[in-house]
């Protein structure tokens, strides 16, 4: 095996190291998002249909979206997102802690699946996209409706929408001014 003259000046292992180091910047890892909704095939659609009634409800689709997105954040694989996992996902966002507190409805320090599904299914953009795809108006998606629609519009995650606003009980304001008592006519 013959090598070009310039390569023979260095030991083979050093030459290999230089080539590897020189090529590494060209081998960047591409960051990928969760699998886009448009890639769901009919078999996966059937798996999303948890009650096996041949149609997918808003809640079933929201649950699927949560399950697809949780893998990015659930570092300990307990199917919940802890405050530490949430912060690790968006460490530079100053609103991260408050966003977490709002999503953690029962304030147990974790965002459980039911809390995530409720959040996703309550997003106006998710509801509107689902309704637009529901061509027959039965509040469920059938495979044909899904395939004809724009499934990417259903791609909502806990991070992709604006943080919810915490609902606080309204405090009673000042009472409206009392109207004067009617004056009796004589």
C-alpha positions as CSV (number, residue, x, y, z in Angstrom):
1,X,0.0,0.0,0.0
2,X,1.6,3.3,-1.0
3,X,0.8,6.7,0.6
4,X,1.4,10.1,-1.0
5,X,4.8,11.6,0.0
6,X,3.4,14.3,2.4
7,X,1.5,11.7,4.4
8,X,4.7,9.6,4.9
9,X,6.4,12.4,6.9
10,X,4.2,11.7,9.9
11,X,3.5,8.4,11.6
12,X,0.2,6.9,10.3
13,X,-1.6,7.3,13.6
14,X,-0.8,11.0,13.8
15,X,-1.9,11.4,10.1
16,X,-5.2,9.6,10.9
17,X,-5.7,11.8,14.0
18,X,-5.2,15.0,11.9
19,X,-7.6,13.8,9.3
20,X,-10.3,13.0,11.9
21,X,-9.8,16.3,13.7
22,X,-9.9,18.1,10.3
23,X,-13.1,16.3,9.3
24,X,-15.0,16.6,12.6
25,X,-16.3,20.1,12.0
26,X,-17.9,18.9,8.8
27,X,-19.7,16.1,10.6
28,X,-22.1,18.2,12.7
29,X,-25.0,16.5,14.4
30,X,-28.3,17.9,13.1
31,X,-30.8,18.7,15.8
32,X,-34.1,17.1,15.0
33,X,-37.4,18.0,16.4
34,X,-40.1,15.5,17.4
35,X,-41.3,13.5,14.5
36,X,-43.6,15.8,12.5
37,X,-47.2,15.0,12.6
38,X,-47.3,14.7,8.9
39,X,-45.2,11.6,9.1
40,X,-47.9,9.6,10.9
41,X,-49.0,6.7,8.9
42,X,-52.3,4.8,9.1
43,X,-50.9,2.2,11.5
44,X,-49.6,4.9,13.9
45,X,-52.9,6.7,13.6
46,X,-54.7,3.5,14.7
47,X,-52.4,3.3,17.7
48,X,-53.3,6.9,18.7
49,X,-56.9,5.7,18.8
50,X,-56.8,4.5,22.4
51,X,-60.4,3.4,22.6
52,X,-60.2,1.6,19.2
53,X,-63.4,3.3,17.9
54,X,-61.7,4.0,14.5
55,X,-61.5,7.7,15.2
56,X,-59.2,10.0,17.2
57,X,-60.6,12.4,19.7
58,X,-59.0,15.8,20.6
59,X,-57.8,14.3,23.9
60,X,-56.3,11.2,22.2
61,X,-54.4,13.4,19.8
62,X,-53.2,15.7,22.6
63,X,-52.0,12.6,24.6
64,X,-50.1,11.4,21.5
65,X,-48.5,14.8,21.1
66,X,-47.4,14.8,24.8
67,X,-46.0,11.3,24.5
68,X,-44.0,12.3,21.4
69,X,-42.6,15.4,23.0
70,X,-41.9,14.1,26.5
71,X,-38.9,12.0,25.4
72,X,-36.9,15.2,24.9
73,X,-37.4,16.3,28.5
74,X,-38.1,13.3,30.6
75,X,-34.5,12.5,31.5
76,X,-35.3,9.8,34.1
77,X,-38.0,8.1,32.0
78,X,-40.7,8.3,34.7
79,X,-43.2,9.6,32.2
80,X,-43.4,13.0,34.0
81,X,-41.5,16.2,33.8
82,X,-39.9,17.4,37.0
83,X,-38.9,21.0,37.6
84,X,-35.3,20.2,37.1
85,X,-36.0,18.5,33.8
86,X,-38.1,21.5,32.7
87,X,-35.4,24.0,33.6
88,X,-32.7,21.9,31.9
89,X,-34.8,22.0,28.7
90,X,-34.9,25.9,28.7
91,X,-32.2,27.1,31.0
92,X,-31.9,30.6,29.6
93,X,-35.6,31.5,29.6
94,X,-36.4,33.7,32.6
95,X,-40.1,32.6,32.5
96,X,-39.3,28.9,32.7
97,X,-40.0,28.5,36.5
98,X,-43.3,30.4,36.3
99,X,-44.4,28.5,33.2
100,X,-43.7,25.2,35.1
101,X,-45.7,26.3,38.1
102,X,-48.7,27.1,36.0
103,X,-48.6,23.7,34.1
104,X,-48.1,21.8,37.4
105,X,-51.8,22.1,38.2
106,X,-51.7,20.0,41.4
107,X,-48.4,21.6,42.5
108,X,-46.7,18.3,43.2
109,X,-43.5,19.4,41.5
110,X,-44.1,17.3,38.3
111,X,-46.0,17.8,35.1
112,X,-47.9,14.5,34.8
113,X,-49.5,13.2,31.6
114,X,-53.0,14.4,32.5
115,X,-51.7,17.9,33.2
116,X,-49.8,18.0,29.9
117,X,-52.8,16.6,27.9
118,X,-55.1,19.2,29.4
119,X,-52.7,22.0,28.5
120,X,-52.2,20.8,24.9
121,X,-55.9,20.2,24.3
122,X,-56.8,23.7,25.7
123,X,-54.5,25.5,23.3
124,X,-56.7,27.5,20.9
125,X,-54.5,26.8,17.9
126,X,-54.6,23.1,18.6
127,X,-58.4,23.1,19.0
128,X,-58.9,25.2,15.8
129,X,-56.6,23.0,13.7
130,X,-58.4,19.9,15.0
131,X,-61.8,21.4,14.2
132,X,-60.7,22.4,10.7
133,X,-59.5,18.9,10.0
134,X,-62.7,17.4,11.3
135,X,-64.6,17.6,8.0
136,X,-67.8,15.9,9.2
137,X,-67.9,17.8,12.4
138,X,-68.2,14.8,14.7
139,X,-65.4,16.1,17.0
140,X,-63.2,13.2,16.0
141,X,-60.6,12.7,13.3
142,X,-61.0,9.7,11.0
143,X,-58.0,8.6,9.0
144,X,-59.3,10.1,5.8
145,X,-59.8,13.5,7.4
146,X,-56.4,13.4,8.9
147,X,-54.7,12.4,5.6
148,X,-56.5,15.2,3.7
149,X,-55.8,17.9,6.4
150,X,-52.7,19.7,7.5
151,X,-51.4,17.5,10.3
152,X,-48.5,19.7,11.0
153,X,-50.9,22.3,12.5
154,X,-51.5,19.9,15.3
155,X,-47.9,19.9,16.3
156,X,-48.3,21.6,19.7
157,X,-46.1,20.8,22.7
158,X,-45.7,22.2,26.2
159,X,-43.0,24.5,25.0
160,X,-44.4,25.5,21.6
161,X,-47.3,27.6,22.8
162,X,-47.3,30.6,25.0
163,X,-47.3,29.9,28.7
164,X,-50.8,29.7,30.1
165,X,-52.0,32.5,32.3
166,X,-52.7,31.3,35.9
167,X,-56.3,31.7,36.7
168,X,-56.7,33.3,40.1
169,X,-60.0,33.8,41.9
170,X,-61.2,37.3,41.2
171,X,-61.2,39.5,44.3
172,X,-64.3,41.5,44.8
173,X,-64.0,45.1,43.8
174,X,-65.7,48.0,45.3
175,X,-69.5,47.7,45.3
176,X,-71.2,49.7,42.5
177,X,-72.7,52.9,43.7
178,X,-76.2,52.5,45.1
179,X,-78.9,54.1,43.1
180,X,-80.9,56.7,45.0
181,X,-84.1,55.4,46.5
182,X,-87.2,56.5,44.5
183,X,-88.9,59.5,45.8
184,X,-92.6,58.8,46.6
185,X,-95.0,60.9,44.7
186,X,-97.8,62.6,46.6
